[in-house]
Amino acid sequence: MEKRKKEVLVIEDILGSNKKIASSIRQKLEEKGILAVNLLSSPGSGKTTLLEKIGLKLKDRYKVGVIEGDIETERDAERIRKVGLPAWQITTHGACHLEARMLARLFDQIPADLDFLFIENVGNLVCPASFDLGERLRFVLLSVPEGDDKPRKYPEAFITSHVFIITKADLLPHLPFDANRVTQEALEINPKLEIFRTSAWNGEGLDNLCAFLEKKLQELRAKNA
Amino acid sequence: MHELSIVADLFTIIEEKASQAKASRVTKVRVLIGELSGVVPELFRSAFNSYKKGTIADRARLEIKITKVKFRCQSCGREIRTRDISAPDFSHSCPFCGSKEVELISGRDLYLEKLEIET
């Protein structure tokens, strides 16, 4: 018997289920007045160190929590706990990025009275950019040793972020990294980026970044009021 | 290599639509991949071909259509097509009026467009 073939028009967003979970996470966090930040960068560009430093600066006045995404180990969560902040580790066992459903699973453990929730994504400048986690702000980090040619090589991470942070700025005098070039290139790809230059080693730029975060938290709370 | 997790989500939609249409088999799957979606078409294809085994689409052919990056200028309202996002002159500003207030309207999305099924 001849089988009948027919076409079925679908037009459905393949990432729709991730986006739906992310939207629900965003709504819940924002209703509680929690400012969620998703941090993207290559491995070793200083996401955890930056969180340790700004966590220490913010923790006397604010409640700060950190979700750590890694392929294996609790190492990053342990580092964050050592500076006195609550941290939840997600180990993806091979997956190169976090997805909204991984966050949804541990959502009940997140205290409702947090001010800031930082989500450190798996170290990778490519894959995490495709997955909304329900964050209000996305930070992309690039460290000076990685080189100043990255924004155009990894456009999606820069296009989807709100903030671009150049880390390890204390190494600028020692390496051929043109901070003006990288800033200009990032702004050509995404003119709305806020740009910060930080060094966890000598403290450069950390107060500015904390002031920016406080301002964004106030904006969120003002929206809710 | 996040293509495999995206393909897993794709198959959830395929199985659901195939069952709604009372399909006995899915023979063709057509997806739209945005140039700026972060998905590599060849990797997507190999992930698709490994994932399809044992599913209703186990013999399905995958068709990929790449959707181009398009912006709309917020100032003059014109549509801007970019030939190549990695070109050295690519810039997130309007070539007609120079405004930097341009919004990405296409090129980031991933869609399952249609299926061909046997009933």
Interface residues (C-beta under 8 A of the other chain):
Chain A: K3 R4 K5 K6 E7 V8 L9 V10 I11 E12 D13 I14 L15 G16 S17 N18 A95 C96 H97 E99 V126 C127 A129 S130 F131 R152 K153 P155 E156 I159 L187 E188 I189 N190 P191
Chain B: M1 H2 S5 I6 D9 L10 T12 I13 K17 A18 A21 A23 S24 R25 T27 V31 L36 S37 G38 V39 I85 S86 P88 F90 S91 H92 S93 K100 L104 R108 D109 L110 Y111 L112 E113 K114 L115 E116 I117 E118 T119
